[in-house]
Amino acid sequence: MPPSHAPYGKWTSPLTADRLATDSISLHEVVVDVQESTGAIYSVECHPTEGGRFAIIQHLNGQSRDVLPRDYSAHAAVQELGGGSISMRPDGRVLFSDEKSCSLYLLDPASSEVVLVHSTVQGVRYADFCNHPVDTQWVLAVKEDHRDATPETQATDVHNTLVAIDILSNTEVTIAQGDDFYSHPKFDTSGKHVSWIQWSHPDMPWTGSVLYVAEWAGGCLRNITKVAGEYQKESIAQPKWGLDGALYFASDRTGYLQLYSYNVHDTSVSALYLEGLANADFAAAEWELGSSTYISLDEKTMVATAITHGTSELVLIDIPTLSVQKLGLQYVDIGVRANGIFRASSSSFVVVGASTKSPQELSLISLTSSFEPITTVLKSTASFNLAPDYVSAAKEYTAPQKYGPRCDGNVHMFYFPPCNPEFECDGHLPPLLVYVHGGPNGCVTPALNLEIQYWTTRGFAVCALNYTGSTGFGREYRERLSGYWGLVDTGDAVSAVEFLANEGLIDKARVGIYGGSAGGYLTLQALHMYPDVWAAGVSSYGISDVRALQADSYKFESQDVDRLLLSKTAKEDKEQELTNRSPCNYAHKMKAPLLLLQGTSDMVVPVAQARMMANAMRVHGRVAEVVEFENEGHGWVGEKTIYESYKRKEDWWTRHLT
């Protein structure tokens, strides 16, 4: 049957809001029971149909089942954003932090029996666990104590430490304190040494952090040694003890997150110089705890993710010779935000990744004797398939910066054209949706993203923008945003629109912009700084008043606002600059209608931010609609909210862009 003629933006799509709300999950953390000959794999899944509960799913012998009783949810909220919620025990049980109580439990997957092993009090949280390989009662963890904090002082009165927990006696001891943040506590394979990362304000873990190693002495640390890193200059990511006894880590001292090894015996640090990959990142900005983008398979072999221009590629590294073999796997988005690669055996590993043809999935990769990979998909985030004819493939473009305060570089983007075999629209150009990611030190990839496909199958083009400040392009590109947040990134969005219009790919008169968190802030900035470019905007939990955000901010990002906004501003001008960078003060300049989506329980960007923006627009007679989702936080997890957010945005774009 020939395709029907219909206007762009009004095509009928097989991707419905109901399907994305009920037939999709999100994948989070993974652990593998390497002690079992069968190699049971456990993943944490967020289930919208269960109100956003985080289930623990066992994948074994071709079967997948939820082994966590429904009364529990395996989600740790240290640093508010999660990660590091579960750990595999040597005896085959899973240690996890329960979302409601924040206490620690042991789960027996065979019986689903749950036993409390470390009770906590209200306001105390734990995450990022590591079990001692010999004295198994000891567990390392990051502890976050909110008991001294109020909603107004959570930026200053939340205390983070590194602790060792004795789960037999339900006691703990503090083994590192004094810095603002800690991550990646790890025992080496012998249990004789401990490594970890720490950093303090105003750094984020990707702007400056320090790696330490110490001797473990049954509940305390001795001979603490700094290995690498420097506050505000060099960031360290993912320290891991290899099976050869070396400590591996990523450092951006060259401008890219390259791999290094540390010899605990002679305290030497060696770079792993990999030919052809000097400009690749082997780790990503660690917004969540527990990231894993490389892992040792045996004493001589490592599998790693090399990220260039926001695109991941899996490679096999022979450590003695530093030779590299590209595995040719389909995954182009591995661990850009969270977990990615985990060892299953000396010849197999687990991947959480997405390809250009499939959404994020959990897969077991087995290597043949000639190192050819065999992929077995264990679980997809979607329980349905989007037929290949409906998939819009990303096209990568680099455009010159023409707008904003820094017109001396380039801006990167992935362009997804409208794609639906059932429809065509001759003689016209499609409307464009510019998607701006959060962070702002985040990243978009060319992988299949069901929300982007939701729009392209309806006849919209989508530009996924890696504006200045995005990760996956090296430290220099990321740091070009410092001091210019809300200015250079906003100009990049306009530069991208002009580029795509000049290429004859989009209708410049019908352009919308949308994003969440920092992407919501960019949306609001764009609407008032370049009001004639946009026909509509959607901000999800976006920032409208940066001064108020500083006052209400949670600890993790509380001082990053200064780096991003004010690091190029003279001291006497900073108060005025906060006013200048707050879009709620410029509602009178906005022409495009604005939809604001907000969770009422958001601790990262409070609900007051959306209300403030809407009120400012209404005072000046502008069109603004606010939708508040009860009990939702910084991102949607519930079925009803996911459904409603898609329907609201679809109605908004249809009304204003078609």
C-alpha positions, 0 to 999 in steps of 0.5 A: 500500500502506498504511503498516505499524504499527511502534514508533518507532525500529524502522522499516526505512530506505532509508538503510543504514550500508553505503550511507552508508559506500560511496556517500557522499563529503565535499566540501572545497575548490574552485578554478576555472581562470578562464583557460580558456574552458571553465572547468574546476572542481576539487574536493577530495573525501574518499573513504572507500572509498580509506581517506579519501584526498583526491582532486582531481576535474576537472569539465569539459564535463559530465564528472567525473574524478579527475586526481590519481594514487592515490599522492597525497592533497591534504590540508594539516594546518596547525592539524590541521583542514585547509583551504587544501590546493590552489591554481589556477595561472595556467598551468592546473596545480594546486598542492597539499600532499600529506597524507603528505609535506607537500611541495608539488607541481604537478599537470597535470590533462591528463596527471595528471603530478605534479612536486615543486616544494617539498620539506619535512622531517618536521614542517613543513607548508604551507597556504593558498596564493596565487600571484603573478599576474605573477611566477608562481614566487612562492607565499604560504603559511602555514607550520607548524613542529612540529620543536621540539614533542613530544606534551606541548609541541605547544601551545607549541612549534609555530611558525606564520609567513607565507612566500613560496615560490619554486617555481623554486628550491625556496626560501622566505623568511619575510615575517611572524612573531611572532604565533601564527597566520596565514591568508588571505595574498593578492596583489592582482590587480596583484601589488603588494600583499599582505594577510593576517590574524594573531592570537595566544593566547588568541584564536581567529580569531573572537574577535580577529584583525588584518588587514594590508596591505603592499607586495610587493617581490620576496620581502619586504614593505614599508610594513606597514599595519594595516587593521582588527581588534583582539585579543580585541575585533574579528575579521576574516574572509576578506580578498579583493582585488576586481576593482575593486582594493579589499580586501574583508573581514568584521568583527564590529565591529557584532556581526555579520560585516558587509562592508567595503572598504579603499582601498589608495591613501588607506587608507580603510575603508568599510562596505557597509551593505546594507538589511535585512541588518544582523543577518546574518553574511557569514562564519563561524567559520573552523575551517579555512583557505581559507573563502570565503562571498563573491566578486567577479564583476566590478568592480561585482558581488559574490555573498555568503552572508548567514547569519541564525539558522544559515541561509544565503541567497545574495544579489547585491550591486551595489557602487556602489549597495549594492543587494541582490538575493536569488537565491532559490537552494535552498541554506540551508547554504553555507560554515558550516564551510569553503569555499562560493563561488568565481568562475567568470566574470563571470556564473557562480560555483561553490557548495558547499552543501546545501538542505533537500531535498538533501545538500551538493553542488557546483553551477555557478550561471549568471546570465542577463542579468536575473540569474536563476540557472540551477543545474547540479549537478556532484557530490553528496556522495551517489551516491543520492537519498533520495526526498522522501517520506522527507525530514524537514523541519526546523522552527525553534524558539526556546525560553526558557532555563530551566536552567543559570547563564544563564536570561536568553535563548533557545536555538535549535533545528531539530526534525526529526520522524520521517518514513518513508511506509512506517510509522506509529505511532498513539497514541504519541510518538517518542523524541528524539535531541538532536544537539549540534554541536562547536566549541563555536563551531560551528553546525547548519543546517536543511539535509538531513543524511544522519546526521539522516535516518538516524535520522528514517527509523527513527522517531526525532525529532532536535533539532539544537541551536544552543546558546548559543555557536553561530555564525550568530547574531552575536557576542553569542550566541556570546560568552555561552558564554565562562566558562560552557562545559559549564554554559549549553550543557548547560542549553540542551539540557535547556531544549530537551527540556522545550520539545519535550515541552511542545509534545507532540512527543516522549516525554520518557521516551525521550531520548538525546543525542549529539555529537562533540568539544565536542558529546561534552563537552556529552553527558558533562556533560549525563549527570551534571548532569541524569541524570534527563533522559537514557535514553542517550548517545553521545560521539564523541571527546568531552572527559572531563577538561579539565585533561588536555586542556589538558596534551595540547592542540594549538596552535590551541585550546590556550588557548581552554579558558581563555576558554570555561571560566575567564574568569568564575572567580577565579584562586584558584578555577581549579584547582578549577573545572577539576575541577568541569567535568571529567565524568570526576569525576562518573561516579557521578552518571550513570544513562544508559548511555554509548557512547564512539567514539574514533579512536586517532590523534586529535591534537585530543582524544586517545584517553586522554580516552575511556579515562579516562571509561569507566574512571571509569564502570566503577569506579562500576558504570555502563554504558560501552562504548568503541569505538576506531578504529585510525588514525582522527583527529578525525572518521571518513574510512574506509569501515569506520569510518563503517559501524561507527560507524553500526551501533554507534549504531543498536544503542545507540539501539534497545537503550536508547530503544525 
